[in-house]
């Protein structure tokens, strides 16, 4: 087989790599207004979903913008509500560090940091949940909370990988680690990570889908029984 043929393995890998780079750049551009980060994450999940489905021949750019539009309402609302809470907790953490004398002892620094991690977890799970289920903004928040409780290990992994660049930016001395990995952040990190997150949450989501289908079948049987009598 010709190495430069579209059906050859090397060419398929190169094309997938190119798609990941395109998705990564689109995601970063759509994150610039900040309040659209949630919708951008929804678009990115839509793009990697297409890449992982061999029967779907939709272009990744088309899938991205379709996911972005679909998530702009409900996901943006849920994500921005969490972002407001995040800002409040961040200001509380700042006050704990720099204004210890005027802060109540009832709000120690660790409480703010734990709160920030919880909100960050919900932000990460809202968009990954939206990638498989259609819900309102409030339902997304509720389901993300349940997902974090019943699948803590997988939720921890999704959260860590989603916010790793931000953690490197805030925690590495002089932002040295973040700057060293800048080419990876801009080239392929987010698209690759969101593709991993989508696959990583496949098992718990499949359980939810099976439970939903089973409940639906039972409801349909209950509706049919009186007609048969």
Order of alpha helices (4+ residues) and beta strands (2+ residues): alpha-alpha-alpha-alpha-alpha-alpha-alpha-alpha-alpha-alpha
